[in-house]
Amino acid sequence: MGEFDLIARYFRRPVTRNVLGVGDDCALLQPAAGMQLAVSSDMLVEGRHFLSTVDPARLGHKSLAVNLSDLAACGARPLAFTLALAMPRVEESWLEGFSRGLLALADAHRCELVGGDTTRGPLAICITVFGEIAPGTALLRSGARVGDDLWVSGAVGDARLALEAFRGTLSLPSDAFEQARVRMEQPQPRVELGLALQGIATSAIDISDGLAGDLGHVLRASNVGARIEAAAASTLMAATCELPDLLRLEYVLAGGDDYELAFTAPADRREAVLEAGLRSGTDVTRIGAIEAQPGLRIVDGEGAPVALRVESWDHFA
């Protein structure tokens, strides 16, 4: 199968929200009148970002999910995306599964595939996603203020738990392993929560490289510090398994690959945050607060510091 037959069979689809999709030199996008475009790109490379044994449908899902998560963190509504795909060989069964998982998530968010490229090479997937947002409403990393609550959506730490099980550093019951594996291989982008947080949250970021490390970007951009309550953070892992307390906390704070949202909001908007979670069908957990003192502090129930070294994922380490 040649390149253009591959594209036609697995990736060419009619567009309804945009002007022109796959098949020309350029796509033509059509955001709603008065809206701005939000744009983000992410690359996934085999052996670096995913295992060679991953189900192709789950990989297709994750490839788009990590990009939609960026739109969610900005509070933008998905509009379209492009796909650049390098493969060592054409395997029709792999392409069928990959495209099925990719396009199912795209359809769920009405995000249209409008172009891209394919070539032979090591397996790598690069997606650029486009969203729309009203001027002045974007959630940014630079808006956190002293006194804000610190919140996290969904479950965090399970992807790291699954990775360690794959590495053989720990053993999990089969149900806990499958629960964690789904979190690693098929994360759910919190697009509806991001939209619901407009006008409520003061800052937001998606958790891709680890909660502590990604939160650090918010703290530096906002010129503030933060306090995380260890007991609250430890409840974020969803998988039911026995782990030492500090190891559980490490996986939550430094695990990465979660694609949940960390966000801040004024303390007097707690009910509004909880309502946003209900409207979007997403659990939200308050784990700390923004403080004036620079840096990130992890504390126990008495306010004493917890000795834990947390490092975020480094793509070049």
C-alpha positions as CSV (number, residue, x, y, z in Angstrom):
1,M,0.0,0.0,0.0
2,G,1.4,3.4,-1.0
3,E,1.3,6.6,1.0
4,F,-1.8,8.1,-0.7
5,D,-3.8,4.9,-0.5
6,L,-2.9,4.7,3.2
7,I,-4.2,8.2,3.8
8,A,-7.3,7.7,1.8
9,R,-8.2,4.4,3.5
10,Y,-7.5,5.3,7.1
11,F,-7.4,9.1,7.5
12,R,-9.4,11.0,4.9
13,R,-12.8,12.1,6.1
14,P,-15.2,14.8,5.2
15,V,-15.2,18.0,7.3
16,T,-18.3,19.8,8.6
17,R,-16.9,22.4,11.1
18,N,-14.1,23.6,8.8
19,V,-13.8,24.7,5.2
20,L,-11.3,22.2,3.8
21,G,-9.7,19.1,5.2
22,V,-7.3,16.3,4.0
23,G,-6.4,16.3,0.4
24,D,-5.0,19.8,-0.5
25,D,-1.7,21.5,0.2
26,C,-3.3,23.3,3.2
27,A,-6.4,22.9,5.3
28,L,-8.8,25.8,5.8
29,L,-10.1,26.3,9.4
30,Q,-13.2,28.2,10.4
31,P,-13.3,29.2,14.0
32,A,-16.6,30.8,15.1
33,A,-16.9,34.6,14.6
34,G,-14.9,36.6,17.1
35,M,-13.0,33.6,18.5
36,Q,-9.2,33.2,18.8
37,L,-7.3,30.0,17.8
38,A,-5.5,28.0,20.5
39,V,-2.7,25.8,19.0
40,S,-0.6,23.1,20.6
41,S,1.7,20.3,19.3
42,D,2.9,17.1,21.0
43,M,5.1,14.3,19.8
44,L,5.1,10.6,20.9
45,V,8.1,8.4,20.1
46,E,8.1,4.6,20.5
47,G,10.4,3.6,23.4
48,R,10.4,7.1,24.8
49,H,6.7,7.9,25.3
50,F,5.0,4.5,24.8
51,L,5.9,0.8,24.8
52,S,6.0,-1.3,21.7
53,T,3.4,-3.6,23.1
54,V,0.7,-1.0,23.4
55,D,-2.6,-1.8,21.7
56,P,-2.7,0.4,18.6
57,A,-6.3,1.6,19.3
58,R,-5.2,2.8,22.7
59,L,-2.1,4.5,21.2
60,G,-4.3,6.3,18.6
61,H,-6.5,7.5,21.5
62,K,-3.6,8.7,23.6
63,S,-1.9,10.4,20.6
64,L,-4.8,12.8,20.4
65,A,-5.7,12.9,24.1
66,V,-2.3,14.4,25.1
67,N,-3.0,17.3,22.7
68,L,-6.6,17.8,23.7
69,S,-5.4,18.0,27.3
70,D,-3.4,21.1,26.4
71,L,-6.6,22.7,25.0
72,A,-8.4,21.7,28.2
73,A,-5.8,23.4,30.3
74,C,-6.3,26.6,28.3
75,G,-10.1,26.3,28.4
76,A,-10.4,26.0,24.6
77,R,-12.9,24.0,22.6
78,P,-11.4,21.6,20.1
79,L,-11.8,22.4,16.5
80,A,-9.3,20.5,14.3
81,F,-6.0,18.6,14.2
82,T,-3.2,17.5,11.9
83,L,-1.3,14.2,12.1
84,A,2.3,13.5,11.1
85,L,3.0,9.8,11.3
86,A,6.3,8.0,10.7
87,M,6.2,4.1,10.6
88,P,8.9,1.6,9.9
89,R,6.5,-0.3,7.6
90,V,2.9,-0.4,6.6
91,E,0.9,-2.8,8.7
92,E,-2.8,-2.6,7.9
93,S,-4.0,-4.2,11.1
94,W,-2.0,-1.7,13.1
95,L,-3.3,1.2,11.0
96,E,-6.8,0.0,11.4
97,G,-6.6,0.0,15.2
98,F,-4.6,3.2,15.5
99,S,-7.0,5.2,13.3
100,R,-10.0,3.7,15.0
101,G,-8.8,4.8,18.4
102,L,-7.7,8.2,17.1
103,L,-10.9,9.0,15.3
104,A,-13.2,7.8,18.0
105,L,-11.8,10.3,20.4
106,A,-11.8,13.0,17.7
107,D,-15.5,12.3,17.0
108,A,-16.2,12.5,20.8
109,H,-14.8,16.0,20.9
110,R,-15.9,17.1,17.4
111,C,-12.3,17.7,16.5
112,E,-11.7,17.1,12.8
113,L,-8.6,15.7,11.1
114,V,-7.7,18.2,8.5
115,G,-4.2,17.2,7.2
116,G,-0.7,16.0,8.0
117,D,2.0,13.8,6.6
118,T,3.2,10.2,6.6
119,T,6.7,8.7,5.9
120,R,8.8,5.6,6.6
121,G,11.0,5.8,9.8
122,P,11.0,4.9,13.5
123,L,7.5,4.9,14.9
124,A,6.7,8.5,15.9
125,I,3.4,10.4,16.1
126,C,3.2,14.2,16.0
127,I,-0.2,15.9,16.3
128,T,-0.9,19.6,16.2
129,V,-4.3,20.5,17.6
130,F,-6.4,23.7,17.1
131,G,-9.1,25.0,19.4
132,E,-11.2,28.1,19.7
133,I,-11.6,30.4,22.6
134,A,-13.2,33.8,23.3
135,P,-10.6,36.6,23.6
136,G,-9.6,37.3,27.2
137,T,-11.0,34.0,28.6
138,A,-8.0,31.6,28.2
139,L,-6.7,29.9,31.4
140,L,-3.0,30.7,31.6
141,R,-0.1,29.5,33.8
142,S,0.5,33.1,35.0
143,G,-2.7,33.8,36.8
144,A,-2.2,32.1,40.2
145,R,-2.6,34.5,43.2
146,V,-1.6,34.2,46.9
147,G,-4.5,32.7,48.8
148,D,-5.8,30.6,45.9
149,D,-6.7,27.0,46.4
150,L,-4.8,24.4,44.5
151,W,-6.9,21.7,42.8
152,V,-6.3,18.6,40.7
153,S,-8.8,16.8,38.5
154,G,-9.3,13.0,38.3
155,A,-6.7,10.5,39.3
156,V,-2.9,11.1,39.4
157,G,0.0,8.6,39.8
158,D,-1.6,5.5,38.2
159,A,0.3,5.8,35.0
160,R,3.6,5.7,37.0
161,L,2.2,2.7,38.9
162,A,1.6,0.9,35.6
163,L,5.0,1.8,34.3
164,E,6.8,0.4,37.3
165,A,4.8,-2.8,37.0
166,F,5.9,-3.1,33.4
167,R,9.5,-2.5,34.5
168,G,9.2,-5.2,37.1
169,T,10.0,-3.0,40.1
170,L,6.7,-4.0,41.8
171,S,3.9,-6.5,41.5
172,L,0.2,-5.6,41.3
173,P,-3.0,-7.5,41.5
174,S,-4.4,-8.0,38.0
175,D,-7.4,-5.7,38.5
176,A,-5.2,-2.9,39.9
177,F,-2.7,-3.4,37.1
178,E,-5.4,-3.2,34.4
179,Q,-6.9,-0.1,36.1
180,A,-3.5,1.6,36.1
181,R,-2.6,0.5,32.6
182,V,-5.7,2.0,31.2
183,R,-4.8,5.3,32.9
184,M,-1.3,5.1,31.3
185,E,-2.4,4.0,27.8
186,Q,-5.8,5.7,27.4
187,P,-6.0,9.0,29.4
188,Q,-9.1,11.0,29.3
189,P,-8.6,14.7,28.4
190,R,-10.6,17.0,30.7
191,V,-11.9,19.3,27.9
192,E,-15.3,19.8,29.5
193,L,-13.8,20.7,32.8
194,G,-11.5,23.2,31.2
195,L,-14.5,24.9,29.6
196,A,-16.5,24.9,32.8
197,L,-13.6,26.5,34.7
198,Q,-13.6,29.6,32.6
199,G,-14.3,32.6,34.8
200,I,-13.5,30.5,37.9
201,A,-10.0,29.2,37.8
202,T,-7.1,31.8,37.9
203,S,-4.5,29.5,36.3
204,A,-4.2,26.0,34.9
205,I,-1.8,23.5,33.4
206,D,-2.1,19.9,32.2
207,I,-0.1,17.3,34.1
208,S,2.1,15.5,31.6
209,D,5.6,15.5,33.2
210,G,4.6,15.1,36.8
211,L,2.3,17.1,39.1
212,A,5.1,18.8,41.1
213,G,7.2,19.7,38.0
214,D,4.3,21.0,36.0
215,L,3.0,23.0,39.0
216,G,6.4,24.5,39.1
217,H,5.8,26.1,35.7
218,V,2.7,27.8,37.2
219,L,4.5,29.0,40.3
220,R,7.3,30.5,38.2
221,A,5.0,32.1,35.7
222,S,2.8,33.6,38.5
223,N,5.8,34.5,40.7
224,V,4.3,32.7,43.7
225,G,4.9,29.5,45.8
226,A,2.6,26.7,46.9
227,R,1.9,24.3,49.7
228,I,0.7,20.7,49.0
229,E,-0.9,18.7,51.7
230,A,0.6,15.2,51.5
231,A,-2.5,13.5,52.9
232,A,-4.8,15.1,50.3
233,A,-2.3,14.5,47.4
234,S,-2.0,10.8,48.3
235,T,-5.7,10.2,47.7
236,L,-5.3,11.1,44.0
237,M,-4.2,7.6,43.0
238,A,-7.2,5.6,41.9
239,A,-5.8,2.0,41.7
240,T,-6.3,0.0,44.8
241,C,-3.0,-1.5,46.0
242,E,-0.7,-1.6,48.9
243,L,2.2,0.9,48.6
244,P,4.4,2.6,51.2
245,D,3.1,6.1,51.9
246,L,6.1,7.9,50.6
247,L,6.3,5.8,47.4
248,R,2.6,6.5,46.7
249,L,3.2,10.2,47.2
250,E,6.2,10.1,44.9
251,Y,4.2,8.4,42.1
252,V,1.5,11.1,42.5
253,L,3.8,14.1,42.6
254,A,6.5,12.9,40.1
255,G,4.9,10.1,38.1
256,G,3.8,12.0,34.9
257,D,1.8,10.8,32.0
258,D,-1.5,11.6,33.9
259,Y,-3.0,14.3,31.6
260,E,-5.2,15.7,34.3
261,L,-5.5,19.4,35.1
262,A,-3.8,21.2,38.0
263,F,-5.5,24.6,38.5
264,T,-5.9,27.3,41.0
265,A,-9.0,29.2,42.1
266,P,-9.9,31.8,44.8
267,A,-10.9,30.2,48.1
268,D,-14.3,31.8,48.0
269,R,-15.1,29.9,44.7
270,R,-14.9,26.4,46.1
271,E,-18.5,25.7,45.5
272,A,-18.2,27.0,41.9
273,V,-15.2,24.6,41.4
274,L,-17.2,21.7,42.7
275,E,-20.1,22.6,40.5
276,A,-17.8,22.8,37.5
277,G,-16.6,19.3,38.3
278,L,-20.1,18.0,38.5
279,R,-21.2,19.6,35.2
280,S,-18.2,18.1,33.5
281,G,-18.4,14.7,35.2
282,T,-15.0,15.0,36.6
283,D,-13.8,14.5,40.2
284,V,-11.8,17.5,41.6
285,T,-9.7,17.4,44.7
286,R,-8.3,20.4,46.7
287,I,-4.7,19.5,47.7
288,G,-3.2,22.8,48.9
289,A,-2.9,26.5,48.5
290,I,-0.8,29.2,46.8
291,E,1.5,31.1,49.0
292,A,3.8,34.2,48.7
293,Q,7.0,32.3,49.6
294,P,8.6,31.1,46.4
295,G,9.0,27.3,45.8
296,L,6.9,24.2,46.4
297,R,6.5,22.8,49.9
298,I,5.0,19.4,50.8
299,V,3.6,19.2,54.3
300,D,2.0,16.7,56.7
301,G,-1.1,17.1,58.7
302,E,0.8,19.2,61.3
303,G,2.3,21.5,58.7
304,A,5.7,20.0,59.0
305,P,7.7,19.5,55.8
306,V,7.7,16.0,54.2
307,A,11.2,14.9,53.1
308,L,10.6,13.8,49.5
309,R,12.6,14.5,46.4
310,V,10.4,15.0,43.4
311,E,11.7,15.5,39.8
312,S,9.6,16.0,36.7
313,W,10.1,14.1,33.5
314,D,12.8,15.4,31.2
315,H,12.5,14.4,27.6
316,F,16.3,14.6,27.1
317,A,17.4,13.0,30.3
